[in-house]
Amino acid sequence: MITASFDVTYFLKDSIIYLELLTAFVASFYYYKYKETRLIYILWLLWFTVVIEFTSYFLGPNKLNLIQTSYWIYNYIYHPVNFIILLFVYSLFLNKSVYNNLTRVFTVGFLLVYFLNMFFQDYKTELITLPFIVGGIFIILSISFYFIELLNSNKVLYVSKNLLFWVSVGLLIYFAGKIPMRLARNYWYEIASYDALSITGSLLSIIMNICFIIGFIWSERRYLY
């Protein structure tokens, strides 16, 4: 039973890295669709993620415990860049000044939490918790603002052809599931199964990347603005 669980966890962790690489290649192949839009930042972020993941993959002596041996890569590089770019992208697409300004406040708020949390958590030996949760909540709120504007515009008529819609769905599913998982991992570890958390987290990443791929393939150039 333990071996089977180990194999599933190991397989999913390995697969995600290559799925992320596939997502980046698909995004690059369909670059012509959005090269003149602000969605280009998503392409940069996807390739940045691939570089980080493969760097961590080859630095980790034990693939199953990869993140545990590469905390500093994610804590000092990946997470701050990832959250800042995502919040920046939504600030560019939100039309209402109140929503736009809030996403900028979110960016400042995330950075404050990120730096203040350094006094309470060792970023070299522990996976960050509070900054990730705060950043995830800010992303969910920004996506909610985007959906509200989308529902109140004629863009909702061709929402399935809108790349940012699919990116938003993927991110929403990921962070909505990942936030409680991060809480369970760090604060209720004694009652949380590592294998269950790892498998669930991997599945969330897979679903998110599939949403991204659908978006790049299914979206149409004229509906991206």
TORVEXLO-866260 format. One line per 10 residues: number of its first residue (from 1); for each residue y, x, z of N, C-alpha, C. Coordinates in steps of 0.2 Angstrom, whole numbers, plus 5000, padded with zeros to 4 digits. Layout:
NUM = Y:X:Z:Y:X:Z:Y:X:Z | ...
This chain:
1 = 4994:5004:5000:5000:5000:5000:5006:5004:5000 | 5006:5010:5004:5012:5014:5004:5013:5018:4998 | 5007:5020:4995:5007:5023:4989:5010:5019:4983 | 5008:5013:4983:5011:5008:4978:5018:5007:4978 | 5020:5006:4985:5028:5005:4986:5032:5012:4984 | 5029:5017:4986:5032:5024:4984:5033:5024:4976 | 5027:5022:4973:5027:5023:4965:5033:5018:4962 | 5033:5012:4965:5038:5008:4962:5045:5010:4963 | 5047:5013:4969:5053:5015:4971:5055:5021:4967 | 5050:5026:4966:5051:5032:4962:5052:5030:4955
11 = 5048:5026:4952:5049:5024:4945:5056:5021:4944 | 5058:5016:4948:5065:5013:4947:5070:5018:4948 | 5070:5022:4953:5075:5027:4953:5076:5032:4947 | 5070:5034:4945:5070:5038:4938:5073:5034:4932 | 5071:5027:4932:5072:5023:4926:5080:5022:4926 | 5083:5021:4932:5090:5019:4932:5094:5025:4928 | 5093:5031:4930:5097:5036:4927:5097:5036:4919 | 5091:5035:4916:5090:5034:4909:5093:5028:4906 | 5093:5022:4910:5096:5016:4908:5104:5017:4908 | 5106:5021:4913:5114:5022:4913:5115:5026:4907
21 = 5111:5031:4905:5112:5035:4899:5112:5031:4893 | 5107:5026:4892:5107:5021:4887:5113:5017:4886 | 5116:5015:4892:5122:5011:4892:5128:5015:4890 | 5128:5021:4892:5134:5025:4889:5133:5026:4882 | 5127:5027:4879:5126:5028:4872:5128:5021:4868 | 5126:5016:4871:5127:5009:4868:5135:5008:4868 | 5138:5010:4873:5146:5009:4874:5149:5014:4868 | 5146:5020:4867:5149:5024:4863:5148:5022:4855 | 5142:5019:4854:5140:5016:4847:5145:5011:4845 | 5147:5006:4850:5151:5001:4849:5159:5002:4851
31 = 5160:5009:4851:5167:5011:4853:5172:5008:4848 | 5170:5007:4842:5175:5004:4837:5178:4997:4839 | 5174:4994:4843:5176:4987:4844:5182:4987:4849 | 5182:4992:4854:5187:4992:4859:5192:4998:4859 | 5191:5002:4854:5195:5009:4855:5202:5008:4855 | 5205:5003:4853:5212:5002:4853:5214:4997:4860 | 5209:4996:4864:5211:4992:4870:5210:4996:4876 | 5212:4994:4882:5212:4997:4888:5205:4997:4891 | 5200:4994:4888:5193:4995:4890:5190:5001:4889 | 5194:5006:4885:5191:5013:4884:5190:5016:4891
41 = 5193:5014:4896:5192:5017:4903:5185:5016:4905 | 5182:5010:4903:5175:5009:4905:5170:5014:4902 | 5172:5016:4896:5168:5021:4892:5168:5027:4896 | 5174:5029:4898:5175:5035:4902:5171:5035:4908 | 5171:5029:4912:5168:5029:4918:5160:5029:4917 | 5158:5026:4912:5150:5026:4911:5148:5033:4910 | 5152:5037:4906:5149:5044:4905:5150:5048:4911 | 5155:5047:4915:5157:5050:4921:5151:5049:4926 | 5148:5043:4926:5143:5041:4930:5136:5044:4928 | 5135:5045:4921:5129:5048:4919:5130:5056:4921
51 = 5135:5059:4920:5136:5066:4922:5134:5067:4930 | 5137:5062:4934:5136:5063:4941:5129:5062:4943 | 5126:5057:4940:5119:5055:4941:5114:5060:4939 | 5115:5063:4933:5110:5069:4931:5111:5075:4935 | 5118:5076:4937:5119:5082:4941:5115:5081:4948 | 5116:5075:4951:5113:5074:4957:5105:5074:4956 | 5103:5072:4951:5095:5072:4949:5092:5079:4949 | 5096:5083:4946:5093:5090:4946:5095:5094:4952 | 5100:5092:4956:5101:5096:4962:5097:5094:4967 | 5094:5088:4967:5090:5085:4972:5083:5088:4972
61 = 5081:5092:4977:5074:5094:4977:5068:5089:4978 | 5070:5083:4981:5066:5078:4981:5069:5072:4978 | 5066:5070:4972:5069:5064:4968:5069:5058:4972 | 5064:5056:4976:5065:5050:4980:5070:5050:4985 | 5072:5056:4988:5077:5056:4993:5083:5059:4990 | 5084:5058:4983:5090:5061:4980:5097:5060:4983 | 5098:5054:4985:5105:5053:4987:5106:5056:4994 | 5101:5057:4998:5101:5060:5004:5103:5068:5004 | 5101:5071:4998:5102:5078:4997:5109:5079:4993 | 5112:5073:4991:5118:5074:4987:5124:5070:4989
71 = 5124:5069:4996:5129:5065:4999:5136:5067:4996 | 5138:5073:4996:5144:5076:4995:5146:5074:4988 | 5142:5074:4983:5143:5072:4976:5146:5065:4975 | 5142:5061:4979:5144:5054:4978:5150:5052:4983 | 5151:5055:4989:5156:5054:4993:5163:5057:4991 | 5163:5063:4989:5169:5066:4987:5171:5065:4980 | 5166:5064:4976:5168:5063:4969:5167:5056:4966 | 5161:5054:4966:5159:5048:4962:5163:5042:4965 | 5162:5040:4971:5164:5034:4974:5172:5033:4973 | 5176:5038:4975:5183:5037:4975:5185:5036:4968
81 = 5182:5040:4963:5184:5039:4956:5182:5033:4953 | 5176:5031:4955:5173:5024:4952:5178:5018:4955 | 5179:5018:4961:5183:5012:4963:5190:5012:4961 | 5193:5018:4960:5200:5019:4958:5201:5017:4951 | 5196:5019:4947:5196:5017:4939:5195:5010:4938 | 5190:5007:4942:5189:5000:4941:5195:4995:4943 | 5198:4997:4949:5204:4993:4951:5209:4994:4946 | 5210:5000:4943:5215:5001:4938:5214:4997:4932 | 5208:4997:4930:5206:4993:4924:5208:4985:4925 | 5207:4983:4931:5208:4975:4932:5216:4974:4933
91 = 5219:4979:4935:5226:4979:4936:5230:4978:4929 | 5226:4982:4924:5229:4981:4917:5228:4975:4914 | 5223:4971:4916:5221:4965:4912:5223:4959:4916 | 5226:4959:4922:5228:4953:4926:5235:4952:4924 | 5237:4946:4922:5243:4944:4919:5248:4942:4925 | 5246:4938:4930:5250:4936:4935:5252:4942:4939 | 5259:4942:4941:5261:4948:4944:5258:4948:4951 | 5257:4943:4954:5254:4943:4961:5247:4946:4961 | 5243:4944:4956:5236:4947:4956:5237:4954:4954 | 5241:4956:4949:5242:4963:4947:5244:4967:4953
101 = 5249:4965:4957:5252:4969:4963:5246:4969:4968 | 5242:4964:4969:5237:4964:4974:5232:4970:4972 | 5230:4970:4966:5225:4976:4964:5228:4982:4966 | 5234:4983:4965:5237:4990:4966:5237:4991:4974 | 5239:4986:4978:5238:4986:4985:5231:4988:4987 | 5226:4985:4984:5219:4986:4985:5218:4994:4984 | 5220:4997:4979:5219:5004:4977:5222:5008:4983 | 5228:5007:4985:5231:5010:4991:5227:5009:4997 | 5225:5003:4998:5221:5001:5004:5214:5005:5004 | 5211:5005:4998:5205:5009:4998:5205:5016:5000
111 = 5211:5019:4997:5212:5026:4998:5213:5028:5005 | 5217:5023:5009:5218:5024:5016:5212:5024:5020 | 5208:5019:5018:5201:5018:5022:5197:5024:5020 | 5197:5026:5014:5193:5032:5012:5195:5038:5016 | 5201:5040:5017:5203:5046:5020:5203:5045:5028 | 5205:5040:5030:5204:5039:5037:5197:5039:5040 | 5192:5036:5036:5185:5036:5038:5182:5043:5038 | 5186:5048:5035:5183:5055:5036:5183:5057:5043 | 5187:5054:5048:5188:5056:5055:5182:5053:5059 | 5178:5048:5056:5173:5045:5059:5166:5046:5056
121 = 5166:5049:5050:5160:5049:5047:5160:5056:5043 | 5154:5059:5043:5153:5066:5040:5151:5065:5032 | 5156:5066:5028:5154:5064:5021:5149:5069:5018 | 5148:5074:5021:5143:5079:5018:5136:5077:5020 | 5135:5074:5026:5128:5072:5028:5127:5065:5028 | 5132:5060:5027:5131:5053:5028:5133:5050:5022 | 5130:5045:5019:5132:5041:5014:5138:5036:5016 | 5144:5036:5013:5149:5032:5016:5148:5025:5016 | 5150:5022:5021:5149:5015:5022:5155:5010:5022 | 5160:5011:5026:5166:5007:5026:5170:5007:5020
131 = 5171:5013:5017:5175:5014:5011:5172:5010:5005 | 5165:5011:5005:5161:5007:5000:5162:5000:5001 | 5161:4997:5007:5161:4990:5008:5168:4987:5006 | 5173:4991:5009:5180:4989:5007:5182:4989:5000 | 5180:4995:4997:5181:4995:4989:5177:4990:4986 | 5171:4988:4988:5167:4983:4984:5170:4976:4985 | 5173:4975:4991:5176:4968:4992:5182:4968:4988 | 5186:4973:4987:5192:4973:4983:5190:4972:4976 | 5185:4975:4973:5182:4974:4967:5181:4967:4965 | 5177:4964:4970:5175:4957:4970:5181:4952:4969
141 = 5186:4954:4974:5192:4950:4974:5196:4951:4967 | 5196:4957:4964:5200:4958:4958:5196:4954:4952 | 5189:4954:4952:5185:4950:4947:5187:4943:4948 | 5187:4940:4954:5189:4933:4955:5196:4932:4952 | 5201:4936:4953:5207:4935:4950:5207:4934:4943 | 5203:4939:4940:5202:4939:4933:5198:4933:4930 | 5193:4930:4934:5190:4924:4932:5194:4918:4932 | 5199:4918:4938:5204:4912:4938:5208:4912:4932 | 5211:4918:4930:5215:4918:4924:5211:4916:4918 | 5205:4918:4918:5201:4917:4912:5200:4909:4911
151 = 5198:4906:4917:5197:4899:4917:5203:4895:4915 | 5209:4898:4916:5215:4894:4915:5219:4896:4909 | 5215:4899:4904:5217:4901:4897:5213:4899:4892 | 5215:4899:4886:5210:4898:4880:5205:4903:4879 | 5205:4908:4882:5200:4914:4882:5193:4911:4884 | 5193:4906:4889:5187:4904:4891:5183:4901:4886 | 5186:4899:4880:5182:4896:4875:5177:4901:4871 | 5179:4907:4872:5175:4912:4869:5173:4918:4874 | 5172:4915:4880:5171:4920:4885:5165:4925:4884 | 5160:4922:4881:5153:4926:4880:5155:4931:4875
161 = 5160:4931:4871:5162:4937:4866:5167:4942:4869 | 5168:4941:4876:5173:4945:4879:5169:4951:4883 | 5171:4957:4881:5167:4962:4884:5169:4963:4892 | 5175:4962:4894:5177:4962:4901:5173:4957:4905 | 5172:4951:4902:5168:4946:4906:5161:4949:4908 | 5158:4952:4903:5151:4954:4904:5151:4960:4909 | 5156:4964:4909:5157:4970:4913:5158:4967:4920 | 5162:4962:4921:5164:4958:4927:5158:4955:4930 | 5154:4952:4926:5148:4949:4929:5143:4954:4932 | 5142:4959:4928:5138:4965:4930:5140:4968:4937
171 = 5147:4969:4937:5150:4972:4943:5149:4967:4949 | 5150:4961:4948:5150:4955:4953:5143:4955:4956 | 5138:4955:4952:5131:4954:4955:5130:4961:4959 | 5132:4966:4956:5130:4973:4959:5133:4973:4966 | 5140:4972:4967:5143:4973:4973:5142:4967:4978 | 5141:4961:4975:5139:4956:4980:5132:4957:4983 | 5128:4960:4980:5121:4962:4983:5121:4969:4987 | 5125:4973:4984:5125:4980:4987:5129:4980:4994 | 5134:4976:4995:5138:4977:5001:5133:4975:5007 | 5130:4969:5007:5125:4968:5013:5120:4973:5014
181 = 5118:4976:5008:5112:4981:5008:5115:4988:5012 | 5121:4989:5010:5124:4995:5013:5125:4994:5021 | 5127:4988:5023:5127:4987:5030:5120:4987:5033 | 5115:4985:5030:5109:4985:5033:5106:4992:5033 | 5108:4996:5028:5105:5003:5028:5108:5007:5034 | 5115:5006:5035:5118:5010:5040:5119:5007:5047 | 5118:5001:5048:5119:4998:5054:5113:4994:5057 | 5109:4992:5053:5103:4989:5055:5097:4992:5052 | 5097:4999:5052:5091:5002:5048:5085:5001:5052 | 5085:5000:5058:5078:4999:5062:5075:4993:5060
191 = 5078:4988:5057:5075:4982:5055:5075:4981:5047 | 5078:4986:5044:5078:4985:5037:5073:4990:5034 | 5069:4988:5029:5064:4992:5026:5067:4996:5020 | 5066:5003:5021:5069:5008:5016:5067:5006:5009 | 5060:5005:5008:5058:5003:5002:5061:4997:4999 | 5061:4992:5003:5064:4985:5001:5071:4986:4999 | 5075:4990:5003:5082:4991:5001:5083:4995:4995 | 5079:5000:4994:5079:5005:4988:5077:5001:4982 | 5072:4997:4982:5070:4993:4976:5075:4988:4974 | 5078:4984:4979:5083:4979:4978:5089:4983:4975
201 = 5091:4988:4978:5097:4992:4975:5096:4994:4968 | 5090:4996:4966:5088:4998:4960:5089:4993:4955 | 5086:4987:4957:5086:4981:4953:5093:4979:4951 | 5097:4979:4957:5105:4977:4956:5108:4982:4950 | 5106:4988:4951:5109:4993:4946:5106:4991:4939 | 5100:4989:4938:5097:4988:4932:5100:4982:4929 | 5101:4976:4933:5105:4970:4931:5112:4972:4928 | 5115:4976:4932:5122:4977:4930:5122:4981:4924 | 5118:4986:4923:5118:4989:4916:5116:4985:4910 | 5111:4980:4912:5109:4976:4906:5115:4971:4904
211 = 5119:4969:4909:5125:4965:4908:5130:4969:4904 | 5131:4975:4905:5135:4980:4902:5133:4980:4894 | 5127:4982:4893:5124:4982:4887:5125:4976:4883 | 5123:4970:4886:5124:4964:4882:5132:4963:4880 | 5136:4965:4884:5143:4964:4883:5145:4969:4877 | 5143:4975:4877:5145:4979:4871:5142:4977:4865 | 5136:4974:4865:5133:4972:4859:5135:4965:4857 | 5136:4961:4861:5138:4954:4860:5145:4952:4859 | 5149:4956:4862:5157:4955:4861:5159:4956:4854 | 5165:4953:4853:5168:4954:4846:5175:4957:4847
221 = 5177:4961:4842:5183:4964:4843:5189:4960:4844 | 5190:4954:4840:5195:4950:4840:5196:4946:4847 | 5191:4947:4851:5192:4943:4858:5192:4948:4864 | 5194:4954:4863:5194:4959:4868:5201:4960:4871 | 5206:4956:4868:5213:4958:4871:5215:4952:4876
